[in-house]
């Protein structure tokens, strides 16, 4: 299980529902998860048929269908990634556009200067 900063396993373990309590006892935090490839190590265990990978969206869709709420509810498939801090990769496009703008501006300035000099001669 990926650590989202929540206490989902603890809440499940303390549930009065025996199925949820058992699920909570079986969940564990996988320390091998990385942000670059979060499920690589876990998928190997799934392929060996020793583990199951449960994602929150799967459980929500299952519950939505089981309770017949498909017409009344919506589920967002978007997932939060990272800590929200911008880095150079996020801003790379902006720097490319800035660089192209500087180049076009410099060419325009040189053309205007050359036109102005040739007109005054």
FENVENDA-V717347 format. One line per field, one symbol per residue. ss: DSSP state (H for helix, E for strand, L for the rest). burial: b if it has 16 or more other ideal C-beta (glycine too) atoms within 10 Angstrom, else e. A space follows every 10 residues. Layout:
BEGIN
ss = ???
burial = ???
END
This chain:
BEGIN
ss = LLLLLLLHHH HHHLLLLHHH HHHHHHLLLL LLLLLLLLLH HHHHHHHLLL LLLLLHHHHH HHHHHHLLLL LLLLLLLLLL LLLLLLLHHH HHHHHHHHHH HHHHHHHHHH HHHHHHHHHH L
burial = beeeeeeebe ebbeeeeeee eebbeeeeeb eeeeeeeeee ebeeeeeeee eeeeeeeeee eeebeeeeee eeeeeeeeee eeeeeeeeee eeeeeeeeee eeeeeeeeee eeeeeeeeee e
END
